[in-house]
């Protein structure tokens, strides 16, 4: 029974669709072409006239592009050179003395100040050993010095020795 109802519905809806006139606009006749214009339409297009262009030069970026392997090899070589210069700079007596001073510092403030001096001397020495490493050395010095900044708490201020003694005595009493 259900299939008969569905069949009747589809037949009646199909008849209804056929009975409804289409609402598409009536096609108008194409306007007549102006006099002197050829009316014949062909399926084969006319050949396109090409303009003479200057011979194309390959783009400069193609000439200078390097493979990923070559780029990685250069970066690795630069890191090796940097590490060699870094090791030599650490052996410098002034740089080693600053490292010792930073290691023996008693307060955070003293240690930060000594490390700032150490990193400044170290990277200056690296650039002196190999000037081609200036860019890399400047980047790493910036990272090292920013790491020593106190950004999440108030910066530590140096205390006078007399003020420090007064605070120590008042805390012990």
N, C-alpha and C positions, 0 to 999 in steps of 0.2 A: 504494500500500500504506500509506504514511504517513497519507494523508488518511482511509483507512478506520479505522485505529487511533485517530486523533484523534476521528473521528465516534463510534466505539464508546465511547471514554472519556467524551465529553460526554454521550452518551445514558445511560450507566451512572451517571455522577455526578448527572445530573438525576433519575434514578429513585431514587437513594440519598437525595437531598435531600428528595424528596417523601415517601419512606418514613419518614424520621426525624420523630418527633413534635416539635412545637414546645415549647420549654421556657418559654414565656410563662405567667405565672400565669393561672389561670382567672379569667375575669371574674365577679365576684360581682354579684349583683343589688343594685341601689341600695337603701339602707335606706329604709324607709317614713318619710315626713315626720311630724312630730308633729301631733297633732290641732289644727285651727284654722289651719294654714298652707296656703296655696294651692299646689297642685301643678302648675298649668298653666304651661308654659314658653312664652314668646313670643319671637319673633325681634326685635321692635322694643323697644329699651330705653326705660325710663321717662325723662321729661325730668328733668334735674338741676336742683335748686333752687339758684339762685345767691344767695350772701350779698351783702348790700349792702356795698360797699366805699367808702371815701373816694375822691373823685376823685383819680386819680393825677396827681402833679405830675411834670413832666419832671425827670430827674436833673440834679443840679447840674453834673456833669461834662460833660454835653452842652452846657450853656450856656457853660461856660468853655473848652471845647475849641476850638482854633484850627486852621486848615488848616496843612498843612506849609509852604505858600508864605508864610503870614503869620509863622509861627515863624522860618523862614529869613530873612525880611526883617528881623525884629526883631534876630536875631543879627548880621546883617550891619551893621545900623545901629549896634548896640552896639560892634562892632569898629571901625567908622569913628570913633565918638566916642572910643573908647579910643586909637586911633592919633593922633587930633588932640591929645588931652590928653598923650600920650606925647611927641609932638614939641614941644609947648609946654614940658613939664617938662624936656626935654633942653636947652632954651635957657636955663634958669635958671642964673645964674652959679655958685652953690654946687654944683649937680649937674655942670655942665661942668668945674669945678675937680676934683671927685672923679674924673671920667673921665680927666682928664689925669694925675692922680696915679697912677691904676691903670695907665695906659699906660706911665708912666715907671718903674714899680716894677721893681727889679732881681731880686728873688727871687720864687719862686712864692708863698711865704707872704705877702709884702708885697702882691703883686698880688691874691691872694684876699681879704685883709682890706680892701684899698681897694675892690675890686668889691662886697664885702658892704655897705660903707658907701654906695657909689654906688647900688646897687639899693634900699637902704632909703630913701635920700633921694629917689630918682626916684619910687618908688611913693607915698611920703608926699606928694610934690608933685602927683602925678596925682590922688590923693584930694582934695587941697586944691582943685584946679582944678574937679573934677567929682565930687561925693560919690556920685552914682549908680553910679560905676564902682568902688566900694570892693570889692565881691565879686570882680570880675574882676581888679582890681589885686592883691588879697591872694593870689589863686591864682597869678598870674604871678610875684609876688615870691617866693612859696614855691618855685616851680620854679627861679627864678634862683638862690636861695640854696642849694637842695639840689644844684644842679649844681656849686657851688663846694666842696662837701664832699669830703674824701678818703675814699672808702669801700673802695677796693680795696687801698690801701696804708696803712701807719701814717701818722697825721697828722704833718705837719711841725711841729716845735717850734721856737720862736724861740731863736736863740742870742744870748748876750751879746756885745757888740762885742769884749770882751777875749778871750773863749773863741774867737770866730771868728778873731781875729788869731793866737792860739796854734795853732789847727788849720792855718791857712794857712802859718805859718812852719814847722811840723813837716812839712808835706807838701812844701815846697820844699827842705828840707835833704837 
